[in-house]
Amino acid sequence: MNEKNDFALVPRPPSAVEKVEPGAKRILSGMVADTLALSSARTKAEAELWYENGVSCYVAQNYPEAVKWYKKAADCGIAGAQFSLGVCYDFGDGVMQDHAEAVKWYRKAADQGIAGAQNNLGNCYSNGKGVAQDE
């Protein structure tokens, strides 16, 4: 019984998300985050403009500003921005170098068919950068 009322506390059954393996939880939470981020952009066209802003900043060697725009677009699922953000983390352009973070963004872009991201992700595995080495 609950102290505040006369209702018995009944345990609720675990949800489908609670029943899955930890890796699947990570994937599901990433999908939810991606969906919420996409809904914050008014349109996909707006997110594409953010990516283009990032490219312009990167070409001008304003890497921190490029990362800001890439991140906004990448969070909305723009594959080119995800790949570019991976490159920034891989080489430390505008952010602290972080190979694990690079792998995360390369994987997102690679899953969308970006060949450069697939190549760079393969190199990360081959060289053990950000992941356990696995040729």
Buried (B, 14 or more C-beta within 10 A) or exposed (E): EEEEEEEEEEEEEEEEEEEBEEEEEEEEEEEEEBEEBBEEBEEEEEBBBBBBBBBEBBEEEBBEBBBBBBBBBBBBBBBBBBBBBBBBBBEEBBBEEBBEBBBBBBBBBBEBEBEBBBEBBBEBBEEEBBBEEEE
